[in-house]
């Protein structure tokens, strides 16, 4: 097969390895689930305050807290950071 095929094949194999977390030399970090209501409670914020401070809609926050939806992607990363070191996140956003 040609160079184009080999290049596509290599890219696909790398993508599969990345998705599985088995690609050599790559460590994939999977954010852990966060109890959003507990985090918000520890900060002492109302839903409206938490949503405004971290630029999330109140409706989305309510869905997360009820368990209707789960935060994904960058939102989950941010929530993990808030959970681990809220003071640092609040300082960074000031």
N, C-alpha and C positions, 0 to 999 in steps of 0.2 A: 504494500500500500504506500501511498505517497506521504510526503512530509506533512501535508495538511491533516491527514487522518491521524498520524502519530501525535501531532500537536493537540488535536481535539481529544484523542484518547488519553493523553497524559493529563490534560486539564480535567477531564471527567474523573479520572482515577484520583487526582488530588482533591477534587470536590467531595468525592465519596469518602475518602480518608478523613477529610476535615469534618464532615457531617458525623462520622462515626467516632471522631476523636482519636483516630489511630494514625493520622498522618505523621510521618517521622519528623521530629523536631518541632512539632506544633502541639501546644497544650491548649485545649479548648476549655474555656471557663463557662460553666453553666450556672447562672445565678440561682440561688436557692429561693423557694417560695417565701413570701413575706406575709405575716399577719398584719395587714395594713391598719386595721382598727386598733391593734395593740400598739403599734408604732405611733399612731396619731394620739392615742391615749397617753403614752409616756411623755409625749411632747406637750400635752395639755392643750392641744388645738381642737377647736370645733371642726366639723367637716368643712365648713365654709373657709375657715382660716387656713387649714391644711391645703385645701384645693387652691386657694389663691396664692399661698406661699410657694407652692411647688408647680404652679401652672398646670393643674389638672382640673377638669370640669368636676363639679360637685356630683353630677350624675354618674360619671365614671367612678369616682371615689365610692359612691354608694354601692355600685355594682360590685366593686372589689370587696368591700366590707361584707356584703351579703353573700358573697361567693357565687353570684350569677356569672361573673367573669373573673379572669385572672390577669394580672398585669403581665405584659410580655415585652420583650426586647429592651429598648432604652428605659422604659418606665420601670421595669423590674430591676434593672441595674441601679437606677436612681433610688428606688425604694430600699434596696440592699445597702446602699451607702448611707441613707438616712437612718436605717435600722442600726448600723454599726457605729456611725459617728455623726449624729445629728448636728452637733455643734460645728463640726468642720464644714458640713454642707450648708448650714445656715450662714456661716462666715463667707463661704465662697459665693453665695448668692447675694450677699449684702452689697 
